């Protein structure tokens, strides 16, 4: 069985938007404002809002991954140097590695990563032996990476929640369209009787 929706229900009309605007907490008891067009407009706006929030959260997740990769790359480069520490011979390569990691951080990423790289850069201005290198460079780098990881986990929970809300909104819209279609079919079937 094929169901169809009238063009008035498929598109958004000025009337349906006015009806949607008229629906507020005070008028929820009065269902005269809940026309099919207003309900469809509401469902559409809800799904669009969820889509926008979901894409924003996914973008934040991508930024966290890029920042974590930049810090991991820096840790790999500093792994060999950590034994010897920072001194005049390798200071330039250490500072260049820190700057390269800083440049790879996406704009808008959690500032703790950039702040950690700035502090590490300042710590490397002087000579550092292996123990001080671990304390002043490696440990703060690990802490920044852990902060990014924790933030990414929380953000992933947010993405999953938004996806669930979107699925619920789509199911609501699908049920609404099916109900309206059933009503139209019943009315059409009763016209000839």
N, C-alpha and C positions, 0 to 999 in steps of 0.2 A: 504494500500500500504506500503510495507516494503522498506526502503531505506538502502543502504549499503555504507560504506566508504572503499575505497581501503586501504590496509595495509600501503601504503606509507603515506596516509593522517592521519591515526590513530596514528602512532608513530612519534617520533621526529627523523629526520635524520640530519646528519651533514650539508647537503645541505640546509635544511630549516633553520637551526640556522644561517648559513652564510647569507642567504637571509634576515633573521630578523635583523641581525647585520648591513646589508647594508641599512636598512630603517632608515633614519634620517631626520631631518628637511629639509636639502637641497634637498633630493631626494623624498620628498613627492609628488612633482608634477609629477615625473616619476613613474608610477605604474608598471613598468616591474619587480621591486623587490618584489612586493606584490603577491607572489605565494600563492596558497591555503595552502601549508605546512607552509609558513612563517606566514600567518594570524592565522592559528591554533596554532602555537607555541607561537605567541604573546598572544592570548587569554588564553592559558594554563598558561603562565608565569604570566599574570595579575591576574588570579584567584588565583594562588598559593601565589602571593605577598599579595593579599587582605586577604586570609585565614591566613597567618602568622601574619599580622597586627591585624586581628580580634581576634585571639587566644591570642596575647600579651595583647590586651586591656581587654579581658575577665579575663585574669590572674591578671591584675592590679585591676580590679573590685573586684575579690575575695579577694585580699589582703586588699583592703579598707574595705570590709565587716568584715573581721577577726579583723582588727585593731579597727573598731567601736565597735564590740562586746566586745573586751578586755577593751576598755574604759568604755563601759556601765556596764560591770561586776564590774569594779573598783568603778564606781559611786554608784552602789547598795551597795557595801561593805562599802563605806565611808558615806553612807546616815545617818546611826545611829550615827556614830562617829562625824559627823558635828555639832551636837547640843552641845556635850561636848568639842569638840576641841581635839587637840593632846597634850598628856602629857606623863609623864614617864610610866604610867600603860598601855597605849594602843599604844605607839609609835612603838613597835615591830610588832604588828599586822597590823598597818597602813603601815609601811615600807615593810612588807611581801606582803601585797595586791598590793602595787605599783610595787614591783619587779615581782610579778606573772603576772600583766598586761603587764609589760615591756617584759617579756619572751614570752607572747602570740602574741606580735607584729611580723608580718611576716617580713623577711628580704626584704629590698627594698621598704617598704611602705613609704609614705610621712613622712619625718623626723620631721615634726611639732609635731606629736603624741609622738615620742620618746623624743624630746626636752621638751615637756610639762611634761612628766612623770619625766624626770630628774630634772626639776625645782621644781616640786611638791615634789619630794623626798628630795631635799635640804631644801625646806621650812619646811618640817616635821622634820628636824633635831632638831629644837628647839620646845619649847612649843607654841601651837597656841590655842587661845580661839575660841569660835564658830564663831565670826565675822571674825577673821583673817583666820580661816579655810576656810570660804566661799570665802574670797578674794584671798587667796594664793593657794587654792587647787581646790575648786569646780568650780569657774569661769574659770580658765585656762583649766580645764578638759572639761568643756562645750565648750570653744572656740576651743580646739583641735578636739573635736568630730564634731563640726560644720564645721571646715575646711575639715575634712575627708568626711563629707556628701556632701559639695559643690564640692569637687574633684570627688566624686563618680558620682554625677549628670552629670558633664561635661564629664566624661569618658563614661557614658551610652549614651550620645548624640554621642560621637565618635563611640561607638560600633554600634549604629543604623545607622550612616552614612556609616560605613564600610559594614554593611549588605546590605544596599541599593546599594552601589557600586558593591558589589559581585553579587547581583541579576541582575543588569544591565549588568555586564560582562557575566553572564551565559546566559542571554537573547540574547546578541550579538552573543555569540558562538553558541547557538541553531539556531538562524537565519542564521548564516554563514553555518552551517552544512546542514540545510534545503536547502539553496540556492545552495550549491555545489551538493547536492543530486539531486535537480531538474535539474541542468545543465547536470549531468551525465545521468539521465533518458532521457532527450531530445536528447542528443547525441546518446544514445543507440537506441532510437526510430527512429532516422533519418538514422542510418547505413544501414538499409535494403532498403531504398528508393532510 
